Each structure stands twice: as structure tokens, then as C-alpha cells.
């Protein structure tokens, strides 16, 4: 089973950026732990601060992988194009947020990608990614 993790803007700064919200661990460190916890999966990770590159990655893997875990960062709240890219592919996409977006600023409660995703996981820190992977595995196994 192949699962692609896609991280959007500023997530390359995890561990440095607002640690009171996002924690002190880098995503690279967490990704190594994820790979250890799911040894039978082929997990890939991609991060970009550029909206078009995120869309290109969704298109690239959207017909070859088994699922996508997507943390679109701030593009969640602004990008209709990412939502459209998700609709255009044929694999499940789980929207992920490290923080509980519903306990933060009002604008973070609006998502332009949620309606295109199979589900949303928000507020469990870095563990949100593992929860999304578990959800994709269960969906695939129950087909």
C-alpha cells in the first residue's frame, strides 16, 4: 500500500514555528517515526510552500497511490483549486491539521478542501497524521 503525505506552506518550519501551537518536533523527525510504525507501507512525503506544486503532486500521485494525507496549511482556507484537484483524482484524501482549527481564529474554521476529502482529522498534534493513515488503511481494507 502506498500513501503520500502532502504538507503545505510553513510546515517545513515545524519544530521552530509557534511551538506552543505546533510542538517542538520537526516533521522530518516525525516522518521517520511514522515509517517505523508502518513498516509494511510505502510512505512518501512532499512539502511545498507553493500552491501549484501541491496541486501538481496531487495530480501526480492521485491515480497511482492508495491514499493521500493532506495538510494544506493556510491553503485549506483559501484554495478552491486544491479542492478541485482532490475531486479530479480517484483515491481517498484525508485532510489533516495539527492544531484544532475550530478553537483558533474564525477564518481557520472555513475549509475549501473538506468537501472534497473523505474525512478531516484536527487537533491531535503530529498524531493527526497517524490517525489519517489508519483511516486510509481501514478504508482500503474494507473495500
DSSP file (Angstrom, degrees, kcal/mol; ACC not computed):
  #  RESIDUE AA STRUCTURE BP1 BP2  ACC     N-H-->O    O-->H-N    N-H-->O    O-->H-N    TCO  KAPPA ALPHA  PHI   PSI    X-CA   Y-CA   Z-CA
    1    1 A X              0   0    0      0, 0.0    41,-3.0     0, 0.0     2,-0.5   0.000 360.0 360.0 360.0 134.3    0.0    0.0    0.0
    2    2 A X  E     -a   42   0A   0     39,-0.2    64,-2.9    62,-0.1    65,-1.0  -0.941 360.0-179.7-114.8 125.7    1.3    3.4   -1.0
    3    3 A X  E     -ab  43  67A   0     39,-2.4    41,-2.1    -2,-0.5     2,-0.5  -0.990  12.9-153.0-127.5 130.6    0.3    6.6    0.9
    4    4 A X  E     -ab  44  68A   0     63,-2.3    65,-2.6    -2,-0.4     2,-0.5  -0.881   3.5-155.0-102.7 127.8    1.5   10.1    0.1
    5    5 A X  E     -ab  45  69A   0     39,-3.2    41,-2.2    -2,-0.5     2,-0.5  -0.899  12.2-168.2 -97.7 130.2    1.7   12.7    2.8
    6    6 A X  E     -ab  46  70A   0     63,-3.0    65,-2.9    -2,-0.5     2,-0.4  -0.981   1.9-169.6-122.9 122.2    1.5   16.3    1.4
    7    7 A X  E     -ab  47  71A   0     39,-3.0    41,-2.0    -2,-0.5    65,-0.2  -0.923   7.9-154.2-113.3 136.4    2.3   19.3    3.5
    8    8 A X    >   -     0   0    0     63,-2.9     3,-1.5    -2,-0.4     4,-0.3   0.087  45.4 -18.7 -92.6-156.1    1.6   22.8    2.5
    9    9 A X  T 3  S+     0   0    0     63,-0.5    65,-0.3     1,-0.2    -1,-0.2  -0.102 121.9   2.3 -59.8 140.5    3.0   26.2    3.4
   10   10 A X  T >  S+     0   0    0      1,-0.1     3,-1.6    -3,-0.1    -1,-0.2   0.311  93.0 110.4  72.4  -4.9    5.1   26.8    6.5
   11   11 A X  G X   +     0   0    0     -3,-1.5     3,-1.1     1,-0.3    16,-0.3   0.642  65.2  71.8 -75.7 -11.2    5.0   23.1    7.6
   12   12 A X  G 3  S+     0   0    0     -4,-0.3    -1,-0.3     1,-0.2    16,-0.1   0.623  93.1  59.4 -69.8 -12.7    8.7   22.9    6.7
   13   13 A X  G X> S+     0   0    0     -3,-1.6     4,-2.7    13,-0.1     3,-2.5   0.273  72.3 137.6-100.0   9.5    9.2   25.1    9.8
   14   14 A X  T <4  +     0   0    0     -3,-1.1    13,-0.3     1,-0.3    14,-0.2  -0.316  69.5  32.0 -57.1 139.0    7.6   22.6   12.2
   15   15 A X  T 34 S+     0   0    0      8,-0.7    -1,-0.3     2,-0.4    11,-0.2   0.065 127.3  44.7  96.7 -22.6    9.7   22.4   15.4
   16   16 A X  T <4 S+     0   0    0     -3,-2.5     2,-0.5     9,-0.1     3,-0.4   0.673  94.4  80.4-115.6 -38.1   10.6   26.0   15.0
   17   17 A X  S  < S-     0   0    0     -4,-2.7    -2,-0.4     1,-0.2     5,-0.4  -0.631 116.4 -32.3 -83.2 122.8    7.4   27.8   14.1
   18   18 A X    >>  -     0   0    0     -2,-0.5     4,-2.7     1,-0.2     3,-2.2   0.842  66.7-172.9  37.2  63.9    5.0   28.6   17.0
   19   19 A X  H 3> S+     0   0    0     -3,-0.4     4,-1.7     1,-0.3    -1,-0.2   0.743  78.5  67.4 -60.9 -22.0    5.9   25.5   19.1
   20   20 A X  H 34 S+     0   0    0      2,-0.2    -1,-0.3     1,-0.1    -2,-0.1   0.744 116.2  26.6 -68.4 -21.3    3.1   26.4   21.6
   21   21 A X  H <4 S+     0   0    0     -3,-2.2    -2,-0.2     2,-0.2    -1,-0.1   0.798 136.4  27.0-102.0 -45.9    0.7   25.5   18.8
   22   22 A X  H  < S-     0   0    0     -4,-2.7     3,-0.3    -5,-0.4    -3,-0.2   0.452 103.9-120.2-104.9  -3.0    2.6   23.1   16.6
   23   23 A X     <  -     0   0    0     -4,-1.7    -8,-0.7    -5,-0.4    -1,-0.3  -0.198  26.0 -85.2  87.8 177.4    5.0   21.4   19.0
   24   24 A X  S    S+     0   0    0    -10,-0.1     2,-0.4    -4,-0.1    -1,-0.2   0.323  90.4 101.0-108.1   5.9    8.8   21.3   19.0
   25   25 A X        -     0   0    0     -3,-0.3    -9,-0.1    -6,-0.1     2,-0.1  -0.757  68.7-127.8 -96.0 136.9    9.3   18.3   16.8
   26   26 A X     >  -     0   0    0     -2,-0.4     4,-1.9   -11,-0.2   -11,-0.2  -0.423  19.4-122.5 -73.9 157.1   10.3   18.7   13.1
   27   27 A X  H  > S+     0   0    0    -16,-0.3     4,-3.3   -13,-0.3     5,-0.2   0.880 111.5  59.7 -69.1 -35.1    8.2   16.9   10.5
   28   28 A X  H  > S+     0   0    0      1,-0.2     4,-1.5     2,-0.2    -1,-0.2   0.913 107.1  46.2 -57.8 -42.4   11.3   15.0    9.2
   29   29 A X  H  > S+     0   0    0      2,-0.2     4,-1.4     1,-0.2    -1,-0.2   0.928 114.8  46.9 -64.7 -45.2   11.8   13.5   12.7
   30   30 A X  H  X S+     0   0    0     -4,-1.9     4,-2.4     1,-0.2    -2,-0.2   0.891 107.1  57.7 -64.2 -39.3    8.2   12.6   13.0
   31   31 A X  H  X S+     0   0    0     -4,-3.3     4,-2.4     1,-0.2    -1,-0.2   0.870 102.6  54.2 -61.2 -37.0    8.1   11.1    9.5
   32   32 A X  H  X S+     0   0    0     -4,-1.5     4,-1.6    -5,-0.2    -1,-0.2   0.893 109.1  48.9 -63.2 -38.8   10.9    8.7   10.5
   33   33 A X  H  X S+     0   0    0     -4,-1.4     4,-2.1     2,-0.2    -2,-0.2   0.906 109.0  52.4 -65.8 -41.8    8.8    7.6   13.4
   34   34 A X  H  X S+     0   0    0     -4,-2.4     4,-1.4     1,-0.2    -2,-0.2   0.938 107.9  51.1 -59.2 -46.9    5.8    7.1   11.1
   35   35 A X  H  < S+     0   0    0     -4,-2.4    -1,-0.2     1,-0.2    -2,-0.2   0.871 110.1  49.8 -61.0 -36.6    7.8    4.9    8.8
   36   36 A X  H >< S+     0   0    0     -4,-1.6     3,-0.6     1,-0.2    -1,-0.2   0.868 110.6  50.2 -67.6 -36.2    8.9    2.8   11.7
   37   37 A X  H 3< S+     0   0    0     -4,-2.1    -2,-0.2     1,-0.3    -1,-0.2   0.695 118.2  38.4 -76.3 -19.0    5.3    2.4   12.9
   38   38 A X  T ><  +     0   0    0     -4,-1.4     3,-1.7    -5,-0.2    -1,-0.3  -0.521  67.2 158.5-128.0  64.3    4.1    1.3    9.4
   39   39 A X  T <  S+     0   0    0     -3,-0.6    -1,-0.1     1,-0.3    -2,-0.1   0.737  72.7  56.9 -64.8 -22.2    6.9   -0.9    8.1
   40   40 A X  T 3  S+     0   0    0     -3,-0.1     2,-0.3     2,-0.1    -1,-0.3   0.555  95.7  82.7 -86.3  -6.0    4.6   -2.6    5.5
   41   41 A X  S <  S-     0   0    0     -3,-1.7     2,-0.8    -6,-0.2   -39,-0.2  -0.674  75.1-133.2 -97.2 151.1    3.6    0.7    3.9
   42   42 A X  E     -a    2   0A   0    -41,-3.0   -39,-2.4    -2,-0.3     2,-0.5  -0.907  35.3-174.5 -97.3 105.9    5.3    2.7    1.2
   43   43 A X  E     -a    3   0A   0     -2,-0.8     2,-0.3   -41,-0.2   -39,-0.2  -0.885   8.0-177.6-108.2 131.3    5.1    6.2    2.7
   44   44 A X  E     -a    4   0A   0    -41,-2.1   -39,-3.2    -2,-0.5     2,-0.4  -0.925   9.4-154.4-124.1 152.4    6.3    9.3    0.8
   45   45 A X  E     +a    5   0A   0     -2,-0.3     2,-0.4   -41,-0.2   -39,-0.2  -0.985  11.5 178.3-130.7 138.5    6.3   12.9    2.0
   46   46 A X  E     -a    6   0A   0    -41,-2.2   -39,-3.0    -2,-0.4     2,-0.4  -0.999   3.1-175.2-137.5 137.0    6.2   16.1    0.0
   47   47 A X  E     +a    7   0A   0     -2,-0.4     2,-0.3   -41,-0.2   -39,-0.2  -0.998   9.1 163.2-133.5 138.8    6.2   19.7    1.2
   48   48 A X        -     0   0    0    -41,-2.0   -37,-0.2    -2,-0.4    -2,-0.0  -0.990  35.5-152.7-150.4 148.9    5.8   22.9   -0.7
   49   49 A X  S    S+     0   0    0     -2,-0.3     2,-0.5   -40,-0.1   -40,-0.1   0.342  79.6  89.9 -93.2   3.3    5.0   26.5    0.1
   50   50 A X     >  -     0   0    0      1,-0.1     4,-1.6   -42,-0.1     3,-0.4  -0.899  68.2-149.5-110.7 122.2    3.7   26.8   -3.5
   51   51 A X  H  > S+     0   0    0     -2,-0.5     4,-2.1     1,-0.2     3,-0.3   0.898  97.0  52.7 -55.9 -46.7    0.0   26.1   -4.2
   52   52 A X  H  > S+     0   0    0      1,-0.2     4,-2.6     2,-0.2    -1,-0.2   0.844 106.0  53.9 -61.9 -34.9    0.6   24.9   -7.8
   53   53 A X  H  > S+     0   0    0     -3,-0.4     4,-2.0     2,-0.2    -1,-0.2   0.862 107.4  51.2 -68.4 -34.7    3.3   22.4   -6.7
   54   54 A X  H  X S+     0   0    0     -4,-1.6     4,-2.3    -3,-0.3    -2,-0.2   0.917 111.4  47.9 -65.5 -42.8    0.8   20.9   -4.2
   55   55 A X  H  X S+     0   0    0     -4,-2.1     4,-2.5     1,-0.2    -2,-0.2   0.923 110.3  51.8 -63.2 -44.7   -1.8   20.6   -7.0
   56   56 A X  H  X S+     0   0    0     -4,-2.6     4,-2.5     1,-0.2    -1,-0.2   0.899 109.9  49.4 -59.1 -40.6    0.8   19.0   -9.3
   57   57 A X  H  X S+     0   0    0     -4,-2.0     4,-2.3     2,-0.2     5,-0.3   0.910 109.2  51.7 -67.0 -41.6    1.7   16.5   -6.6
   58   58 A X  H  X S+     0   0    0     -4,-2.3     4,-1.7     1,-0.2    -2,-0.2   0.932 113.4  45.4 -58.0 -45.9   -2.0   15.6   -6.0
   59   59 A X  H  < S+     0   0    0     -4,-2.5     4,-0.3     1,-0.2    -2,-0.2   0.906 111.5  53.7 -63.3 -41.7   -2.3   15.0   -9.8
   60   60 A X  H  < S+     0   0    0     -4,-2.5     3,-0.3     1,-0.2    -2,-0.2   0.901 122.4  25.4 -62.1 -44.4    0.9   13.0   -9.9
   61   61 A X  H >X S+     0   0    0     -4,-2.3     4,-2.5     1,-0.2     3,-1.3   0.587  96.4  94.0 -97.9 -10.9    0.0   10.5   -7.2
   62   62 A X  T 3< S+     0   0    0     -4,-1.7    28,-1.5    -5,-0.3    -1,-0.2   0.533  96.1  32.3 -66.2  -8.2   -3.8   10.7   -7.4
   63   63 A X  T 34 S+     0   0    0     -3,-0.3    -1,-0.3    -4,-0.3    -2,-0.1   0.375 124.3  42.2-123.9  -0.7   -4.1    7.7   -9.8
   64   64 A X  T <4 S+     0   0    0     -3,-1.3    -2,-0.2    -4,-0.1   -62,-0.1   0.681 101.0  65.2-118.8 -29.2   -1.1    5.6   -8.7
   65   65 A X  S  < S-     0   0    0     -4,-2.5   -62,-0.2     1,-0.1     3,-0.1  -0.345  76.0-126.0 -90.7 174.7   -1.1    5.7   -4.9
   66   66 A X  S    S-     0   0    0    -64,-2.9    26,-0.7     1,-0.3     2,-0.3   0.651  81.3 -14.3 -95.4 -18.9   -3.7    4.3   -2.5
   67   67 A X  E     -bc   3  92A   0    -65,-1.0   -63,-2.3    24,-0.2     2,-0.4  -0.975  53.9-131.8-174.6 163.3   -4.3    7.4   -0.5
   68   68 A X  E     -bc   4  93A   0     24,-2.3    26,-2.6    -2,-0.3     2,-0.6  -0.994   4.6-156.6-129.4 134.1   -3.2   10.9    0.4
   69   69 A X  E     -bc   5  94A   0    -65,-2.6   -63,-3.0    -2,-0.4     2,-0.5  -0.964  26.9-166.6-103.5 117.4   -2.8   12.6    3.8
   70   70 A X  E     +bc   6  95A   0     24,-2.8    26,-2.8    -2,-0.6     2,-0.6  -0.927  27.4 175.1-120.3 117.6   -3.0   16.3    3.1
   71   71 A X  E     +b    7   0A   0    -65,-2.9   -63,-2.9    -2,-0.5   -60,-0.1  -0.888  10.0 178.4-111.0  95.0   -2.2   19.1    5.4
   72   72 A X    >   -     0   0    0     -2,-0.6     3,-1.7     1,-0.2   -63,-0.5   0.419  21.7-156.8 -80.0   2.0   -2.7   22.1    3.1
   73   73 A X  G >   -     0   0    0     23,-0.3     3,-1.8     1,-0.3     4,-0.3  -0.269  69.0  -9.6  56.7-140.1   -1.8   24.6    5.8
   74   74 A X  G >  S+     0   0    0    -65,-0.3     3,-1.3     1,-0.3     4,-0.3   0.721 126.8  74.1 -65.2 -21.2   -3.3   28.0    5.2
   75   75 A X  G X> S+     0   0    0     -3,-1.7     4,-2.8     1,-0.3     3,-1.1   0.743  80.4  75.0 -63.9 -20.0   -4.3   27.0    1.7
   76   76 A X  G <4 S+     0   0    0     -3,-1.8    36,-3.4     1,-0.2    37,-0.4   0.885 100.8  41.1 -52.5 -39.0   -7.0   25.0    3.4
   77   77 A X  G <4 S+     0   0    0     -3,-1.3    -1,-0.2    -4,-0.3    -2,-0.2   0.442 128.4  26.7 -93.7  -2.4   -8.8   28.3    4.0
   78   78 A X  T <4 S+     0   0    0     -3,-1.1     2,-0.9    -4,-0.3    -2,-0.2   0.599  92.2  92.9-132.8 -20.1   -8.2   29.9    0.6
   79   79 A X     X  +     0   0    0     -4,-2.8     4,-1.0     1,-0.2    -1,-0.1  -0.727  24.8 164.4-101.3 104.1   -7.7   27.4   -2.2
   80   80 A X  H  > S+     0   0    0     -2,-0.9     4,-2.3     2,-0.2    -1,-0.2   0.801  82.4  64.0 -72.3 -31.4  -10.6   26.3   -4.3
   81   81 A X  H  > S+     0   0    0      2,-0.2     4,-2.1     1,-0.2    -1,-0.2   0.870  99.8  49.6 -63.8 -38.4   -8.0   24.9   -6.8
   82   82 A X  H  > S+     0   0    0      2,-0.2     4,-2.1     1,-0.2    -1,-0.2   0.915 110.3  51.5 -67.3 -40.7   -6.7   22.3   -4.3
   83   83 A X  H  X S+     0   0    0     -4,-1.0     4,-1.9     1,-0.2    -2,-0.2   0.908 110.5  48.7 -58.9 -41.8  -10.2   21.2   -3.6
   84   84 A X  H  X S+     0   0    0     -4,-2.3     4,-1.3     1,-0.2    -1,-0.2   0.872 108.0  54.4 -66.3 -37.1  -10.8   20.8   -7.3
   85   85 A X  H  X S+     0   0    0     -4,-2.1     4,-0.5     1,-0.2    -1,-0.2   0.897 107.6  50.4 -63.5 -39.2   -7.6   18.8   -7.7
   86   86 A X  H >< S+     0   0    0     -4,-2.1     3,-1.1     1,-0.2    -1,-0.2   0.908 108.6  52.0 -64.6 -41.5   -8.8   16.4   -5.0
   87   87 A X  H 3< S+     0   0    0     -4,-1.9    -1,-0.2     1,-0.2    -2,-0.2   0.792 104.0  59.8 -63.2 -27.2  -12.1   16.0   -6.8
   88   88 A X  H 3< S+     0   0    0     -4,-1.3    -1,-0.2    -3,-0.2    -2,-0.2   0.609  97.0  70.2 -80.5 -12.1  -10.2   15.2  -10.0
   89   89 A X  S << S-     0   0    0     -3,-1.1   -26,-0.1    -4,-0.5   -30,-0.1  -0.492  73.4-135.1-104.0 174.0   -8.4   12.1   -8.6
   90   90 A X  S    S+     0   0    0    -28,-1.5     2,-0.3    -2,-0.2   -27,-0.1   0.069  71.7  84.8-121.8  27.0   -9.7    8.7   -7.7
   91   91 A X  S    S-     0   0    0     -5,-0.2   -24,-0.2   -29,-0.2     2,-0.1  -0.903  84.2 -93.0-122.4 156.7   -8.0    7.9   -4.3
   92   92 A X  E     -c   67   0A   0    -26,-0.7   -24,-2.3    -2,-0.3     2,-0.4  -0.423  35.2-162.5 -70.3 140.0   -9.1    8.9   -0.8
   93   93 A X  E     -c   68   0A   0     23,-0.2    25,-2.5   -26,-0.2    26,-0.8  -0.990   2.3-159.0-122.0 128.4   -7.7   12.1    0.6
   94   94 A X  E     -cd  69 119A   0    -26,-2.6   -24,-2.8    -2,-0.4     2,-0.4  -0.941  15.2-137.3-108.4 123.7   -7.8   12.8    4.4
   95   95 A X  E     -cd  70 120A   0     24,-2.5    26,-2.6    -2,-0.5     2,-0.4  -0.648  26.4-167.7 -78.6 131.8   -7.5   16.4    5.4
   96   96 A X  E     - d   0 121A   0    -26,-2.8     2,-0.4    -2,-0.4   -23,-0.3  -0.953  16.3-179.7-127.5 141.8   -5.2   16.8    8.4
   97   97 A X  E     - d   0 122A   0     24,-2.3    26,-1.3    -2,-0.4    27,-0.6  -0.995  20.7-151.3-136.8 136.8   -4.4   19.7   10.9
   98   98 A X  S    S+     0   0    0     -2,-0.4    27,-2.2    24,-0.2     2,-0.2   0.920  85.4  47.2 -70.4 -45.6   -2.0   19.5   13.7
   99   99 A X  S    S-     0   0    0     25,-0.2     2,-1.2    24,-0.1    24,-0.8  -0.487 100.7 -98.3 -92.0 165.6   -3.9   22.1   15.8
  100  100 A X    >   -     0   0    0     23,-0.3     3,-2.0    22,-0.2     4,-0.2  -0.739  36.3-166.6 -82.5  99.2   -7.6   22.2   16.5
  101  101 A X  G >  S+     0   0    0     -2,-1.2     3,-1.0     1,-0.3    -1,-0.2   0.744  82.1  63.2 -62.7 -22.8   -8.6   24.7   13.8
  102  102 A X  G 3  S+     0   0    0      1,-0.2    -1,-0.3    -3,-0.1     7,-0.1   0.583 100.3  52.0 -80.7  -8.8  -12.0   25.1   15.4
  103  103 A X  G <  S+     0   0    0     -3,-2.0    -1,-0.2     5,-0.1    -2,-0.2   0.290 107.2  64.4-103.7   8.1  -10.5   26.5   18.6
  104  104 A X  S <  S-     0   0    0     -3,-1.0     5,-0.1     1,-0.3    -3,-0.1  -0.146 101.8 -24.0-111.9-154.7   -8.4   29.1   16.8
  105  105 A X    >   -     0   0    0      1,-0.1     3,-1.3    -2,-0.1     4,-0.4  -0.164  61.8-115.3 -59.2 150.4   -9.2   32.2   14.7
  106  106 A X  G >  S+     0   0    0      1,-0.3     3,-1.8     2,-0.2     4,-0.2   0.865 112.5  59.5 -55.1 -42.2  -12.6   32.3   12.9
  107  107 A X  G >  S+     0   0    0      1,-0.3     3,-1.2     2,-0.2    -1,-0.3   0.765  95.9  63.6 -63.9 -23.8  -11.0   32.2    9.4
  108  108 A X  G <  S+     0   0    0     -3,-1.3    -1,-0.3     1,-0.2    -2,-0.2   0.614  88.8  69.8 -75.4 -10.5   -9.4   28.8   10.2
  109  109 A X  G <  S+     0   0    0     -3,-1.8     2,-0.5    -4,-0.4    -1,-0.2   0.508  84.9  82.1 -84.3  -3.5  -12.9   27.3   10.6
  110  110 A X    <   -     0   0    0     -3,-1.2     2,-0.4    -4,-0.2     0, 0.0  -0.897  59.8-175.5-104.5 126.4  -13.5   27.6    6.9
  111  111 A X        -     0   0    0     -2,-0.5     4,-0.3     1,-0.1   -34,-0.2  -0.984  20.4-170.7-124.3 129.4  -12.1   24.9    4.6
  112  112 A X  S    S+     0   0    0    -36,-3.4   -35,-0.1    -2,-0.4   -29,-0.1   0.345  91.7  47.3 -93.6   4.4  -12.3   24.9    0.8
  113  113 A X  S >> S+     0   0    0    -37,-0.4     3,-1.7     2,-0.1     4,-0.8   0.607  85.3  85.2-115.7 -18.3  -11.0   21.3    0.7
  114  114 A X  G >4 S+     0   0    0      1,-0.3     3,-1.1     2,-0.2   -19,-0.1   0.867  86.2  56.2 -55.2 -41.8  -13.1   19.5    3.3
  115  115 A X  G 34 S+     0   0    0     -4,-0.3    -1,-0.3     1,-0.3    -2,-0.1   0.698 108.5  49.1 -68.3 -16.1  -15.9   18.7    0.9
  116  116 A X  G <4 S+     0   0    0     -3,-1.7    -1,-0.3     3,-0.0   -23,-0.2   0.583 101.0  80.3 -93.9 -12.9  -13.5   17.0   -1.5
  117  117 A X  S << S-     0   0    0     -3,-1.1   -23,-0.2    -4,-0.8     3,-0.1  -0.529  78.9-129.6 -94.9 159.9  -11.9   14.9    1.2
  118  118 A X  S    S-     0   0    0    -25,-2.5     2,-0.3     1,-0.2   -24,-0.2   0.685  85.4 -19.9 -79.3 -18.4  -13.2   11.6    2.8
  119  119 A X  E     -d   94   0A   0    -26,-0.8   -24,-2.5     2,-0.0     2,-0.4  -0.983  57.8-121.4-175.6 172.1  -12.6   13.0    6.3
  120  120 A X  E     -d   95   0A   0     -2,-0.3     2,-0.4   -26,-0.2   -24,-0.2  -0.990  12.7-169.9-131.7 136.4  -10.9   15.5    8.5
  121  121 A X  E     +d   96   0A   0    -26,-2.6   -24,-2.3    -2,-0.4     2,-0.4  -0.993  20.9 166.7-126.7 124.4   -8.6   15.0   11.5
  122  122 A X  E     +d   97   0A   0     -2,-0.4   -22,-0.2   -26,-0.2   -24,-0.2  -0.998  46.6  20.8-143.3 134.0   -7.8   18.0   13.5
  123  123 A X  S    S+     0   0    0    -26,-1.3   -23,-0.3   -24,-0.8   -25,-0.2   0.543  78.2 106.9  98.1   7.3   -6.2   18.8   16.8
  124  124 A X  S >  S-     0   0    0    -27,-0.6     3,-1.1     1,-0.4   -25,-0.2   0.059  75.6-129.3-106.4  25.3   -4.2   15.7   17.7
  125  125 A X  T >  S-     0   0    0    -27,-2.2     3,-1.9     1,-0.3    -1,-0.4  -0.258  71.9 -22.6  61.5-151.4   -0.8   17.2   17.1
  126  126 A X  T >> S+     0   0    0      1,-0.3     3,-1.8     2,-0.2     4,-0.6   0.769 130.4  75.6 -62.9 -24.5    1.5   15.2   14.9
  127  127 A X  H <> S+     0   0    0     -3,-1.1     4,-2.3     1,-0.3    -1,-0.3   0.688  74.8  80.8 -61.7 -16.7   -0.5   12.1   15.8
  128  128 A X  H <> S+     0   0    0     -3,-1.9     4,-1.8     1,-0.2    -1,-0.3   0.861  88.7  54.6 -55.9 -35.6   -3.1   13.5   13.4
  129  129 A X  H <> S+     0   0    0     -3,-1.8     4,-2.4    -4,-0.2    -1,-0.2   0.928 107.5  47.6 -65.9 -45.0   -1.0   12.1   10.5
  130  130 A X  H  X S+     0   0    0     -4,-0.6     4,-2.7     1,-0.2    -2,-0.2   0.895 110.2  52.9 -63.4 -39.5   -1.0    8.6   12.0
  131  131 A X  H  X S+     0   0    0     -4,-2.3     4,-1.9     1,-0.2    -1,-0.2   0.887 109.7  49.1 -62.3 -38.2   -4.8    8.7   12.6
  132  132 A X  H  X S+     0   0    0     -4,-1.8     4,-2.3     2,-0.2    -2,-0.2   0.904 109.9  50.6 -68.1 -41.3   -5.2    9.7    8.9
  133  133 A X  H  X S+     0   0    0     -4,-2.4     4,-2.7     1,-0.2    -2,-0.2   0.929 109.8  51.0 -61.3 -44.5   -3.0    6.8    7.8
  134  134 A X  H  X S+     0   0    0     -4,-2.7     4,-2.4     1,-0.2    -1,-0.2   0.900 109.2  51.5 -58.8 -40.6   -5.0    4.4    9.9
  135  135 A X  H  X S+     0   0    0     -4,-1.9     4,-2.3     2,-0.2    -1,-0.2   0.911 110.6  47.4 -64.1 -42.7   -8.3    5.7    8.4
  136  136 A X  H  X S+     0   0    0     -4,-2.3     4,-2.6     2,-0.2     5,-0.2   0.929 111.0  51.4 -65.2 -44.7   -6.9    5.2    4.8
  137  137 A X  H  X S+     0   0    0     -4,-2.7     4,-2.7     1,-0.2    -2,-0.2   0.929 111.3  47.9 -57.3 -46.1   -5.7    1.7    5.7
  138  138 A X  H  X S+     0   0    0     -4,-2.4     4,-1.7     1,-0.2    -1,-0.2   0.905 111.1  50.8 -63.2 -41.3   -9.2    0.8    7.1
  139  139 A X  H  < S+     0   0    0     -4,-2.3    -2,-0.2     2,-0.2    -1,-0.2   0.925 113.7  44.5 -61.5 -44.2  -10.9    2.2    4.0
  140  140 A X  H >< S+     0   0    0     -4,-2.6     3,-1.3     1,-0.2    -2,-0.2   0.917 113.2  50.3 -67.6 -43.2   -8.8    0.3    1.7
  141  141 A X  H 3< S+     0   0    0     -4,-2.7    -1,-0.2     1,-0.3    -2,-0.2   0.782 109.7  52.1 -66.2 -26.9   -9.0   -3.0    3.7
  142  142 A X  T 3<        0   0    0     -4,-1.7    -1,-0.3     1,-0.2    -2,-0.2   0.332 360.0 360.0 -93.7   7.3  -12.8   -2.7    3.8
  143  143 A X    <         0   0    0     -3,-1.3    -1,-0.2    -4,-0.2    -2,-0.1   0.493 360.0 360.0 -72.5 360.0  -13.3   -2.2    0.1
